[in-house]
Amino acid sequence: MSAAVLPSVATARDSGGHNVSLTADRAVSLLVACSTARRASELHAAVLRAGLDSARAVAFRLQRAYASSDRLDHSLTLLHRTQDPTAIFYTSAIRAHSSRGLSLAALALLSDMLSDGLLPTAHTLSASLPSCRGISLGRALHTYAFKLALSGDSYVATALLGMYARAGDAAAAHALFYEMQPDPHVVSVTAMLTCYANMGALDDARRLFDGLSKKDFICWNAMIDGYKQHGKPNEALQLFQQMLRSSVEPDEVTVVLVLSVVAQLGTVESGKWLHSYVKNSRRVRLNLRVGTALVDMYCKCGSLEDAVAVFHGIADKDIVVWNAMINGYAMHGDSTRVLEMFAQLQEQGLWPTDITFIGLLNACSHSGLVEDGCKFFRSMEQEYGIDPKIEHYGCMVDLLGRAGLIDEAFHLVQSMTVTPDAILWVSLLAACRLHKNMALGQRIADYLVAKGLANSGMYILLSNIYAAVGKWEEVAQVRSMMKASGIQKEPGCSAIEIDRKVYEFVAGDMSHPRTDEIYAMLDKMNGLVKEHGHVPHTEIVLHDLDETMKERALAVHSEKLAVAFGLISTEPAATIKIVKNLRACSDCHAVLKLVSKITGRKIVFRDRNRFHHFVDGSCTCGDYW
């Protein structure tokens, strides 16, 4: 095969394959149709040979051709070599960098343009504003646009609204949006919708969304994302179902968002339906991004086998998908596989990230691997140059606290380079309660109360610490402080998915249509586990009640109600999967182990911290949780 030959100095080929002289107009036409960096280089060579590189239209189109094929370096070189470039040249370069998230480079080009004495156009400003990550710079550009009488231009106004929306200045964004009425551009509507959603003003966002006569997939995604971000996964899933009934087809972003929503809910049947949807979709491909979201979803829904199958089916895995699988094994307590996978990714030349180490440290915490955890924590900085974040310190406090090394955990908190957050203090208090270190627990609690840092979790733990040693007066004082502060205990809630419908239960719940059947099964369960030697853990009922009342309180915990409902609603051999918003109590943990043995069922239980797989009377956590 002969090698490809570039056109001669003054010739090119027309569509019929005949040699023709390469004119400036012809060069512009070819460059407009150019779609690859290689083709841009070929045309560049032809332009140089034809002596057309000084033609401004040709130079501009060549600069754009390189930019559109992601050779921004060549594009910038051409810009800098252009004699007296106009605002159009700069605007094109600014947009190319801004659209790729290269904000500093885009703003540097704007600065160069102004230094050259050129005035920005409406298109220049609309291309520059998305690169303003700080509100002060955005306001400065707004003022400049006003001086140039460009702030009323629809493109500039839309970009300004987007800038204020990203910065969280809802008042400024709303003022601009109001000025655009009665016919705002769809991009402005989406920006305003995103602003409301990001700030948690979901009612305002939904009113705007529902008022739209035509909604594109970007509007649907913004509203779904708002619900997801602010802890309303059920509403997000319902909206997605509504989207499916509309004429708008979900895109890749939609699918990734909804997979994250399903992961929050732990509803694996919905996740499997989405997986099937992707396989049959003409628009959404099972690429690296979607594959990673599927791995994460299956892990968080308790279907580790499905997560592993998706992981192995992904070609050219990056560190993000490895992190998803490592963190998945960690939340299921399989520390052996976590350590094996870490060794494998190192063999493949992948560089771990801070997320990788969160998975490693969590795995060590769930399995009591103190030496390994400490080794990984040290290696983050010493070998990989990763500064520990609050999440890494939290893992270490949890690891040390569970192992009974509470003084070491407390010293670590005191030596931290970042400010401890509420989750970290709660973890330390939980360790004090677990190992009955009441003195340190009270000392920590007193400090938090004095500093105004106490939240509901801390108050509850402090109350539990006092109750565990029978200090009922102190318990009453703590609860009075909670009441005075307006702090309420988060109620425990357990959910189970049956036929892609989610059923939720709270302790003592009597609201379900099948309540009589559920409680009949619950009574049967409690009777059977007692026959197998179970003694209710009444010591964890932290109220001043007699033993009978304590047993009754334990018997109707939300996870037991969910399991009872699962037993009467599924086939005899089916796995029962439960998701709870709080940590499992020791009594429920003991009961679920026995239920798995008595019924021959596998029970997969996700609490706030991790997964428990109950099989034939034992749990994968090894009773270390």
C-alpha distance (Angstrom), angle and dihedral (degrees) to the residues before:
residue distance angle dihedral
M1 . . .
S2 3.82 . .
A3 3.79 119.0 .
A4 3.77 119.7 -105.3
V5 3.79 111.0 -94.7
L6 3.80 122.8 -151.2
P7 3.80 117.5 -128.5
S8 3.78 114.8 -85.5
V9 3.76 122.4 -103.7
A10 3.75 96.7 -77.2
T11 3.79 105.4 12.8
A12 3.78 140.3 80.0
R13 3.78 133.3 165.1
D14 3.76 125.7 -99.0
S15 3.81 123.8 -143.6
G16 3.80 90.0 -83.7
G17 3.78 92.5 56.2
H18 3.86 95.1 -108.6
N19 3.81 122.2 137.8
V20 3.79 112.1 -107.7
S21 3.80 133.3 172.3
L22 3.80 112.3 -93.8
T23 3.77 105.8 -121.2
A24 3.79 127.2 -178.0
D25 3.81 91.5 -105.6
R26 3.80 91.2 49.4
A27 3.82 91.1 48.8
V28 3.80 91.0 50.6
S29 3.81 90.8 50.4
L30 3.81 92.3 50.8
L31 3.81 92.6 46.6
V32 3.80 92.6 50.7
A33 3.82 88.7 57.0
C34 3.82 92.9 44.6
S35 3.83 113.5 117.9
T36 3.82 107.1 167.5
A37 3.78 136.3 56.6
R38 3.80 90.7 -125.5
R39 3.80 91.9 55.0
A40 3.80 90.1 46.6
S41 3.84 89.5 54.3
E42 3.82 91.5 49.3
L43 3.79 91.8 50.7
H44 3.80 90.6 44.6
A45 3.81 89.4 56.5
A46 3.79 90.9 48.5
V47 3.80 91.0 49.3
L48 3.82 91.6 51.4
R49 3.81 92.0 48.6
A50 3.78 90.7 49.6
G51 3.82 91.1 48.8
L52 3.80 92.1 -122.7
D53 3.80 97.8 124.6
S54 3.82 91.8 100.2
A55 3.82 92.6 57.2
R56 3.81 104.7 106.2
A57 3.80 96.2 -143.8
V58 3.81 90.9 50.4
A59 3.83 92.6 45.9
F60 3.81 90.8 50.3
R61 3.80 94.2 49.2
L62 3.78 91.5 46.1
Q63 3.80 90.1 52.2
R64 3.83 89.8 51.3
A65 3.80 93.0 45.7
Y66 3.81 91.5 57.1
A67 3.82 91.3 45.0
S68 3.80 93.7 49.9
S69 3.83 90.0 51.6
D70 3.85 90.7 51.4
R71 3.81 96.2 -106.7
L72 3.78 93.8 126.9
D73 3.80 90.4 156.5
H74 3.83 91.6 62.6
S75 3.78 90.6 41.8
L76 3.83 92.0 54.4
T77 3.81 91.8 45.7
L78 3.80 89.6 56.1
L79 3.82 91.2 47.5
H80 3.80 91.6 52.7
R81 3.82 91.3 47.5
T82 3.80 93.2 50.0
Q83 3.79 112.7 104.9
D84 3.81 111.4 -123.6
P85 3.83 96.9 -14.4
T86 3.79 114.1 -152.8
A87 3.81 128.7 -132.7
I88 3.82 88.7 -92.4
F89 3.83 91.3 62.6
Y90 3.80 92.3 49.7
T91 3.80 93.4 43.6
S92 3.79 91.5 54.3
A93 3.82 91.5 50.6
I94 3.82 92.5 45.9
R95 3.80 91.7 51.2
A96 3.81 92.4 47.7
H97 3.82 91.3 55.2
S98 3.80 97.4 38.1
S99 3.82 93.3 50.8
R100 3.81 89.3 54.9
G101 3.80 93.6 51.2
L102 3.82 93.7 -105.9
S103 3.78 92.0 136.7
L104 3.80 100.3 162.1
A105 3.80 92.5 49.3
A106 3.81 91.1 48.6
L107 3.80 92.7 50.7
A108 3.82 90.9 45.3
L109 3.81 88.4 56.5
L110 3.80 90.0 50.7
S111 3.81 88.5 51.8
D112 3.83 90.8 49.9
M113 3.79 90.0 50.2
L114 3.79 92.8 52.4
S115 3.81 90.2 45.8
D116 3.82 88.1 55.9
G117 3.79 88.1 58.3
L118 3.80 95.6 -110.0
L119 3.80 121.8 142.0
P120 3.81 116.5 -133.9
T121 3.77 119.8 -119.1
A122 3.80 126.8 -141.0
H123 3.81 87.7 -94.3
T124 3.82 91.1 51.8
L125 3.79 92.4 53.5
S126 3.80 94.4 43.6
A127 3.82 88.3 52.0
S128 3.83 93.1 47.4
L129 3.81 100.7 45.3
P130 3.85 96.0 70.1
S131 3.82 87.1 62.2
C132 3.81 92.9 59.2
R133 3.80 103.7 103.9
G134 3.81 93.8 167.4
I135 3.78 122.4 66.3
S136 3.83 93.0 -137.8
L137 3.80 93.9 59.7
G138 3.80 90.8 44.1
R139 3.79 91.2 53.0
A140 3.79 90.0 48.7
L141 3.80 90.4 55.2
H142 3.82 89.4 46.2
T143 3.80 89.4 55.1
Y144 3.81 90.7 47.1
A145 3.80 90.9 49.9
F146 3.80 89.1 51.5
K147 3.83 91.3 52.0
L148 3.80 89.8 51.1
A149 3.83 90.2 48.4
L150 3.82 89.3 -119.9
S151 3.81 100.6 114.0
G152 3.80 91.1 91.7
D153 3.81 93.5 55.3
S154 3.81 108.9 113.3
Y155 3.82 93.5 -129.0
V156 3.81 93.1 48.7
A157 3.81 93.6 43.7
T158 3.80 90.8 50.8
A159 3.81 91.5 49.1
L160 3.81 90.6 47.7
L161 3.79 91.4 51.1
G162 3.80 90.0 50.2
M163 3.80 90.9 49.5
Y164 3.82 93.1 51.8
A165 3.81 90.8 44.0
R166 3.81 92.4 53.7
A167 3.80 90.1 47.1
G168 3.82 90.6 52.6
D169 3.83 95.1 -117.4
A170 3.79 95.7 140.4
A171 3.82 93.8 169.7
A172 3.82 93.7 57.2
A173 3.81 91.9 41.9
H174 3.81 91.5 49.5
A175 3.83 91.8 48.5
L176 3.81 90.8 54.5
F177 3.78 91.3 44.1
Y178 3.82 91.1 51.7
E179 3.83 90.2 53.1
M180 3.82 89.3 55.8
Q181 3.80 93.8 59.3
P182 2.97 139.1 149.9
D183 3.80 93.4 27.3
P184 3.81 112.2 22.3
H185 3.79 120.2 178.9
V186 3.81 114.2 -99.3
V187 3.82 89.8 -117.9
S188 3.82 89.2 56.9
V189 3.79 91.2 49.8
T190 3.80 90.6 51.0
A191 3.81 91.5 47.9
M192 3.82 91.5 50.8
L193 3.78 91.2 45.8
T194 3.82 90.4 50.5
C195 3.80 90.6 48.4
Y196 3.80 92.5 54.1
A197 3.81 92.2 43.9
N198 3.81 94.8 48.7
M199 3.79 91.5 50.2
G200 3.78 93.2 49.6
A201 3.82 94.3 -111.7
L202 3.79 87.8 135.4
D203 3.80 96.3 157.2
D204 3.82 90.5 55.4
A205 3.80 90.3 45.4
R206 3.79 92.5 49.8
R207 3.82 93.0 48.4
L208 3.78 89.9 52.9
F209 3.80 91.2 44.8
D210 3.81 94.4 48.9
G211 3.81 90.6 47.4
L212 3.80 93.1 59.7
S213 3.79 113.0 105.7
K214 3.80 90.7 -159.9
K215 3.80 123.6 29.9
D216 3.78 124.0 -170.3
F217 3.81 123.2 -158.5
I218 3.82 90.5 -96.0
C219 3.83 90.8 62.2
W220 3.82 91.0 47.9
N221 3.81 90.6 49.2
A222 3.81 92.9 49.5
M223 3.81 92.3 52.7
I224 3.81 93.9 44.3
D225 3.81 89.9 48.6
G226 3.81 90.9 50.9
Y227 3.79 91.4 56.0
K228 3.82 91.1 45.1
Q229 3.81 94.3 50.1
H230 3.79 94.5 50.0
G231 3.78 101.4 48.3
K232 3.80 100.3 -95.8
P233 3.81 102.1 119.5
N234 3.81 94.4 151.5
E235 3.80 91.1 57.0
A236 3.82 90.0 46.8
L237 3.81 91.7 52.6
Q238 3.80 92.2 47.0
L239 3.80 90.3 51.5
F240 3.80 90.9 50.6
Q241 3.80 89.4 52.5
Q242 3.80 87.9 51.4
M243 3.81 89.2 50.7
L244 3.80 90.4 54.0
R245 3.81 89.0 55.7
S246 3.82 91.1 51.2
S247 3.79 127.3 76.6
V248 3.82 91.8 -103.8
E249 3.80 115.7 101.5
P250 3.84 116.2 -143.3
D251 3.78 116.6 -116.0
E252 3.80 131.7 -152.3
V253 3.81 92.6 -81.6
T254 3.81 90.5 53.5
V255 3.79 92.6 51.8
V256 3.83 93.6 47.7
L257 3.83 90.2 48.8
V258 3.79 93.6 49.4
L259 3.81 92.5 45.7
S260 3.81 86.9 56.5
V261 3.82 89.4 49.6
V262 3.81 90.8 51.2
A263 3.81 88.9 49.1
Q264 3.82 89.4 55.2
L265 3.79 91.1 50.9
G266 3.80 95.1 41.6
T267 3.81 90.6 -137.2
V268 3.78 102.8 150.9
E269 3.82 96.4 179.5
S270 3.80 89.8 59.9
G271 3.80 88.1 47.6
K272 3.79 92.4 52.2
W273 3.80 90.1 49.8
L274 3.82 89.5 53.3
H275 3.80 90.3 48.5
S276 3.80 89.1 54.0
Y277 3.81 90.0 46.8
V278 3.82 90.4 55.8
K279 3.81 91.9 49.1
N280 3.82 90.5 54.2
S281 3.81 98.5 37.6
R282 3.77 121.4 111.1
R283 3.80 91.8 -160.3
V284 3.81 105.2 40.9
R285 3.79 119.5 61.3
L286 3.78 126.3 -159.5
N287 3.79 91.6 -117.8
L288 3.80 130.2 152.2
R289 3.81 94.1 -78.5
V290 3.81 95.8 48.5
G291 3.81 91.1 40.8
T292 3.79 91.1 54.1
A293 3.81 90.5 49.9
L294 3.83 89.6 50.6
V295 3.82 91.9 50.6
D296 3.81 90.5 50.1
M297 3.81 92.3 46.4
Y298 3.81 95.4 49.3
C299 3.82 91.3 47.3
K300 3.80 92.5 51.1
C301 3.81 91.8 45.1
G302 3.79 92.3 54.8
S303 3.82 97.5 -108.9
L304 3.78 99.2 120.9
E305 3.81 92.6 161.0
D306 3.82 91.4 58.6
A307 3.82 90.6 47.1
V308 3.80 90.8 53.1
A309 3.82 91.4 48.4
V310 3.83 91.7 52.7
F311 3.81 91.3 44.9
H312 3.81 93.0 53.8
G313 3.80 90.3 47.2
I314 3.82 93.7 58.6
A315 3.80 115.5 97.1
D316 3.82 122.1 -146.5
K317 3.79 95.2 13.7
D318 3.80 116.6 -155.3
I319 3.81 127.2 -153.9
V320 3.83 91.1 -93.2
V321 3.80 94.2 64.8
W322 3.82 90.7 42.4
N323 3.80 88.1 53.2
A324 3.81 90.9 51.1
M325 3.81 91.3 53.4
I326 3.81 94.4 43.3
N327 3.80 91.9 49.9
G328 3.81 88.9 45.8
Y329 3.80 92.6 56.1
A330 3.82 88.6 44.9
M331 3.80 94.9 55.0
H332 3.82 88.3 49.9
G333 3.82 90.4 52.1
D334 3.81 96.4 -116.8
S335 3.79 97.4 140.2
T336 3.81 93.0 163.8
R337 3.82 92.4 61.9
V338 3.81 91.0 43.7
L339 3.80 91.9 56.5
E340 3.81 91.2 44.3
M341 3.79 92.0 51.5
F342 3.79 91.9 48.7
A343 3.79 89.5 54.7
Q344 3.83 90.2 48.0
L345 3.79 95.3 52.1
Q346 3.81 89.6 49.3
E347 3.82 89.5 52.1
Q348 3.80 89.0 53.0
G349 3.78 91.4 54.2
L350 3.79 96.8 -111.3
W351 3.80 117.1 148.4
P352 3.82 114.3 -132.0
T353 3.81 120.2 -126.0
D354 3.79 133.8 -153.2
I355 3.84 87.9 -89.0
T356 3.82 90.2 57.1
F357 3.79 90.2 57.2
I358 3.81 92.8 48.5
G359 3.80 87.0 59.8
L360 3.81 92.9 45.9
L361 3.80 93.8 48.7
N362 3.82 92.8 45.0
A363 3.79 90.2 51.8
C364 3.81 90.7 51.0
S365 3.81 90.8 47.7
H366 3.81 93.9 50.8
S367 3.82 91.5 49.5
G368 3.81 100.4 37.8
L369 3.82 93.8 -115.4
V370 3.79 95.5 155.1
E371 3.83 97.9 162.7
D372 3.81 93.2 47.7
G373 3.81 91.5 46.1
C374 3.81 92.7 51.1
K375 3.81 90.0 47.2
F376 3.82 92.4 52.5
F377 3.80 91.8 45.6
R378 3.81 91.1 54.4
S379 3.80 93.6 44.2
M380 3.81 92.2 56.2
E381 3.79 91.6 74.7
Q382 3.79 101.9 22.1
E383 3.82 99.1 47.7
Y384 3.81 105.6 18.9
G385 3.80 104.3 27.5
I386 3.81 93.4 -126.5
D387 3.80 115.4 147.4
P388 3.82 110.9 -137.9
K389 3.80 113.9 -110.0
I390 3.78 128.5 -153.7
E391 3.83 89.2 -90.8
H392 3.82 91.7 58.3
Y393 3.79 92.2 48.8
G394 3.81 88.1 48.6
C395 3.81 90.7 54.5
M396 3.80 91.1 49.2
V397 3.82 93.5 48.8
D398 3.81 88.5 49.7
L399 3.82 91.6 47.6
L400 3.81 94.3 49.3
G401 3.80 94.3 39.1
R402 3.81 94.8 52.1
A403 3.80 89.3 49.3
G404 3.81 90.5 54.5
L405 3.81 94.0 -109.4
I406 3.79 91.4 128.0
D407 3.80 97.3 148.4
E408 3.82 89.6 53.1
A409 3.80 90.0 48.7
F410 3.81 91.0 50.2
H411 3.82 92.1 48.9
L412 3.82 89.5 50.4
V413 3.81 89.9 54.2
Q414 3.79 90.5 50.0
S415 3.82 91.8 50.8
M416 3.82 96.7 46.6
T417 3.80 119.2 130.3
V418 3.82 90.7 -145.9
T419 3.80 129.9 54.7
P420 3.84 112.0 -92.4
D421 3.80 113.9 -114.6
A422 3.82 130.4 -144.8
I423 3.82 93.8 -95.5
L424 3.80 91.4 56.3
W425 3.82 93.6 49.8
V426 3.81 90.4 47.6
S427 3.81 89.6 52.3
L428 3.80 90.8 52.1
L429 3.80 92.6 47.1
A430 3.82 89.7 48.7
A431 3.79 89.2 55.0
C432 3.81 89.9 50.7
R433 3.79 89.7 52.9
L434 3.82 94.1 44.5
H435 3.80 92.6 52.4
K436 3.82 94.5 33.8
N437 3.80 94.2 -119.3
M438 3.80 91.5 155.7
A439 3.80 96.0 164.3
L440 3.81 95.3 58.7
G441 3.82 91.2 38.7
Q442 3.78 91.7 55.8
R443 3.81 91.7 43.7
I444 3.81 91.1 53.7
A445 3.80 92.3 44.3
D446 3.82 92.3 50.1
Y447 3.80 89.7 51.6
L448 3.82 92.7 50.0
V449 3.79 93.5 47.5
A450 3.82 91.4 48.2
K451 3.81 91.2 50.3
G452 3.82 92.7 45.7
L453 3.80 90.5 -119.3
A454 3.81 98.7 120.5
N455 3.80 117.7 118.5
S456 3.78 132.3 -178.8
G457 3.82 94.0 -82.9
M458 3.79 92.2 52.7
Y459 3.79 93.5 47.4
I460 3.80 91.1 48.9
L461 3.81 92.1 50.3
L462 3.79 91.8 47.6
S463 3.79 89.5 49.5
N464 3.80 89.2 49.3
I465 3.80 92.1 49.4
Y466 3.80 90.6 54.7
A467 3.80 93.1 42.7
A468 3.81 92.0 50.7
V469 3.80 89.6 63.0
G470 3.81 94.8 39.0
K471 3.82 97.9 -106.6
W472 3.80 94.1 146.5
E473 3.80 95.4 163.7
E474 3.81 90.1 57.9
V475 3.82 89.0 46.6
A476 3.80 89.3 55.1
Q477 3.81 90.8 48.6
V478 3.80 92.5 52.1
R479 3.79 91.8 48.9
S480 3.80 90.2 48.8
M481 3.82 88.4 52.7
M482 3.81 89.7 50.8
K483 3.78 91.4 50.4
A484 3.81 92.3 47.4
S485 3.82 90.2 50.2
G486 3.81 92.6 47.9
I487 3.80 91.2 -119.1
Q488 3.80 116.9 148.4
K489 3.78 128.9 -166.1
E490 3.79 113.2 -109.3
P491 3.81 106.9 -115.6
G492 3.78 117.8 -125.3
C493 3.80 113.1 -111.0
S494 3.81 128.1 -176.6
A495 3.80 124.4 -165.6
I496 3.79 133.2 -163.0
E497 3.81 128.2 -174.3
I498 3.81 118.6 -137.7
D499 3.82 118.8 177.1
R500 3.84 91.4 -15.4
K501 3.81 91.7 -54.3
V502 3.81 119.9 113.7
Y503 3.81 120.5 -137.3
E504 3.79 119.5 -166.7
F505 3.81 128.6 -158.6
V506 3.80 134.4 -170.9
A507 3.80 125.6 -166.4
G508 3.79 111.3 -66.8
D509 3.82 91.2 5.9
M510 3.82 113.7 178.3
S511 3.81 98.7 168.5
H512 3.79 101.3 95.0
P513 3.85 117.9 102.6
R514 3.82 88.8 -128.5
T515 3.81 94.8 49.1
D516 3.82 94.2 128.8
E517 3.83 91.7 53.8
I518 3.82 92.1 44.4
Y519 3.81 93.5 52.4
A520 3.79 91.8 44.4
M521 3.81 88.7 55.6
L522 3.81 89.7 44.0
D523 3.81 91.2 54.7
K524 3.79 89.3 48.5
M525 3.83 90.8 49.8
N526 3.80 93.2 49.4
G527 3.79 91.4 48.4
L528 3.81 93.2 49.3
V529 3.80 95.6 48.2
K530 3.81 90.7 50.0
E531 3.80 89.1 52.1
H532 3.82 86.4 55.1
G533 3.79 91.3 54.9
H534 3.80 103.3 -92.1
V535 3.80 115.0 155.4
P536 3.82 113.1 -165.6
H537 3.81 113.3 -112.3
T538 3.78 94.4 -125.5
E539 3.80 92.2 162.6
I540 3.83 89.0 77.3
V541 3.82 92.4 60.2
L542 3.76 97.9 97.0
H543 3.78 98.9 -160.9
D544 3.78 127.7 97.4
L545 3.83 94.7 -107.5
D546 3.80 135.2 132.3
E547 3.81 119.7 -100.0
T548 3.82 95.3 -100.0
M549 3.81 92.6 54.0
K550 3.80 90.6 46.2
E551 3.82 90.7 53.4
R552 3.80 90.6 50.0
A553 3.82 90.7 51.1
L554 3.81 91.3 51.1
A555 3.80 93.7 46.6
V556 3.81 94.8 64.2
H557 3.82 101.1 47.1
S558 3.80 112.8 145.5
E559 3.82 96.7 -111.6
K560 3.81 91.4 53.5
L561 3.81 90.3 51.8
A562 3.81 90.2 49.3
V563 3.83 91.8 49.9
A564 3.81 91.2 48.1
F565 3.80 89.6 51.6
G566 3.81 90.0 48.1
L567 3.81 91.3 52.2
I568 3.82 93.0 54.6
S569 3.83 95.1 40.2
T570 3.81 105.1 47.5
E571 3.79 138.6 57.6
P572 3.83 115.2 -82.9
A573 3.82 95.0 -105.9
A574 3.82 97.7 39.0
T575 3.80 121.1 120.4
I576 3.80 114.0 -114.0
K577 3.81 115.4 -139.9
I578 3.80 121.2 -164.9
V579 3.82 130.4 -178.0
K580 3.81 121.3 -161.6
N581 3.80 128.8 -173.9
L582 3.82 94.1 -143.6
R583 3.79 136.5 46.8
A584 3.80 115.5 -77.5
C585 3.81 114.9 -104.5
S586 3.80 119.1 -125.4
D587 3.81 93.5 -114.0
C588 3.81 93.8 54.3
H589 3.80 89.7 45.7
A590 3.81 91.0 54.4
V591 3.82 92.6 45.1
L592 3.83 94.0 49.5
K593 3.80 90.5 51.7
L594 3.79 90.6 55.2
V595 3.83 93.5 42.8
S596 3.82 89.4 55.1
K597 3.81 89.2 52.9
I598 3.82 96.7 44.1
T599 3.82 96.2 45.4
G600 3.79 99.0 33.5
R601 3.79 88.3 -127.6
K602 3.77 127.4 137.9
I603 3.81 110.2 -130.6
V604 3.80 118.5 -161.7
F605 3.79 110.7 -164.0
R606 3.82 125.1 -174.6
D607 3.78 116.3 -166.2
R608 3.80 128.9 174.8
N609 3.80 93.4 -77.1
R610 3.79 110.0 32.0
F611 3.80 150.2 -29.6
H612 3.79 126.0 -75.2
H613 3.82 118.6 -161.2
F614 3.82 109.7 -161.3
V615 3.79 112.9 -161.3
D616 3.83 127.6 164.9
G617 3.79 94.5 -21.0
S618 3.80 100.1 -43.8
C619 3.80 136.7 89.2
T620 3.79 129.4 -137.8
C621 3.81 89.4 -129.0
G622 3.80 89.6 67.9
D623 3.81 87.5 -133.7
Y624 3.82 87.9 -68.0
W625 3.77 106.2 122.4
